Amino acid sequence: MNNNTLISKKELLQMTGISYGQLYRWKRENLIPEHWFIKKSSFTGQETFFVKDKILKRVKEILDLKDKYSLEELSKLISPEFTKRIFDSNELRRIPQLKDKIINIFKNILHKNYFTYFEIIFIYAFSKYKDYLNDAGEDLKDIIKTVEHWSKIIKGTSFRFVILGKKTERLYLLIHQNTELIYDNSTQELKVIDLEEMLKELSLLMNNIIND
Amino acid sequence: MIDITIDFRRWNMSNFNDVSICGNKKVNGGKYRHVKITGNGKITGDTEAKEININGSGKIEGNTVTSKIEINGTGLIEGNLESKQVISDGELIIRGVIIAENILTNGMLSVQKMIKAKKIKARGNLYSSKGLESEEFNLEGAFKIEELLNSNKIDILFSGNCYAKEIGGDEILIRHTYTFDFGFTIGCFGINDRMEAELIEGNTVFIEYTKVKVVRGHNIKIGKNCVIEEVEYFDSIEIDPGAIVKTKKKI
């Protein structure tokens, strides 16, 4: 998380041409998550800053999709809040990006046919980044059980899923968006998966399928 | 934004009982059809009901989900309140979050956490320690909001000393009752009334009797008796001669 140049709120408004009203509305609708607003003190009290790349990308997305969907639909599509619905595994099979094999593994290990949105994010992430997982039985089983556990205790998707490797060992972490991690020399960061990104991609995929 | 989870139409209402408390009594929480408290009643535990009526003094020790809650007198909810309609005449204290479509209060509304609603119309006193989010916010009286007051349309007619840490939205209109009360308040009361804020940001902003550090917006009008350190505007600005503005800047 290094090259994070910040821009202030008014610079953002100038660059994108949106208004304060719009920005606050998007904040209310959770289109821009709370923790993206970084408060910093300036000579006139506090000023709000954003991480430049992230916020510009998000604003562009919202402006592009705004005409197609209503704000409420949009917030379901790209907001970090959880959709409350539960999905059937047969429904999931209709999405080609979710690999059948991974769905089956989840199904067998968790002994259930229905998955929460949080679990589906991981099904999608594991389908996409299969190579980074240790296929050898126990390891995968453990992590899938952990995902089920996480899905109960965690609210929101403002997390990164980090896969670390040390010699032959694998370590799986779920850390909060803004936290920085520093490892020892022999530990390698194999893959970092941003759950928010995953959620967004997945929502778009699911939306296409469900609307068909 | 507003997502009321329970759809009461799906309930088979004949399965649930009515609860009616008269006098001084305590009942357990649970699922009910109508809850009616007359006198001094207490419900222990989480409660789901189609309708809740409190006349007198009522206390719910748990999270409450309902489609309509009406209070005449005093209501105290120890958990969160989720309701389509909240109508309160008197005093309503909520220790958790309040999520509603419509909130209509006369008297006092005190919320320990966040207020989230589509429409809020309040007369009297309003307090929230974790901020307020709504589409339309209409208030007559005094308020204290510790964090952000975020609403598309804000229309405040205040009296007394008020505070909001930050105010943000599309249309912001903050007036003081003094300007409209002829005869009674003129000259004697209300002259020292101030609203205080650290930051006000909106598309169109009108404020008066307000002390604020920074005001930012597209079209800004500063009324009388304002003390402002910095104004930043995109399009237009009007400043009343009775206002003090230290610096103004066009962006």
Chai-1 contact restraints between the chains, C-beta under 6 A:
chainA,res_idxA,chainB,res_idxB,connection_type,confidence,min_distance_angstrom,max_distance_angstrom,comment,restraint_id
A,K10,B,I251,contact,1.0,0.0,6.0,A-B,restraint_1
A,S19,B,N203,contact,1.0,0.0,6.0,A-B,restraint_2
A,Y20,B,E201,contact,1.0,0.0,6.0,A-B,restraint_3
A,Y20,B,G202,contact,1.0,0.0,6.0,A-B,restraint_4
A,Y20,B,N203,contact,1.0,0.0,6.0,A-B,restraint_5
A,G21,B,D170,contact,1.0,0.0,6.0,A-B,restraint_6
A,G21,B,N203,contact,1.0,0.0,6.0,A-B,restraint_7
A,Y24,B,N150,contact,1.0,0.0,6.0,A-B,restraint_8
A,Y24,B,G168,contact,1.0,0.0,6.0,A-B,restraint_9
A,Y24,B,G169,contact,1.0,0.0,6.0,A-B,restraint_10
A,R28,B,M1,contact,1.0,0.0,6.0,A-B,restraint_11
A,R28,B,E133,contact,1.0,0.0,6.0,A-B,restraint_12
A,R28,B,N150,contact,1.0,0.0,6.0,A-B,restraint_13
A,E29,B,M1,contact,1.0,0.0,6.0,A-B,restraint_14
A,T44,B,V214,contact,1.0,0.0,6.0,A-B,restraint_15
A,T44,B,E230,contact,1.0,0.0,6.0,A-B,restraint_16
A,G45,B,E198,contact,1.0,0.0,6.0,A-B,restraint_17
A,G45,B,K213,contact,1.0,0.0,6.0,A-B,restraint_18
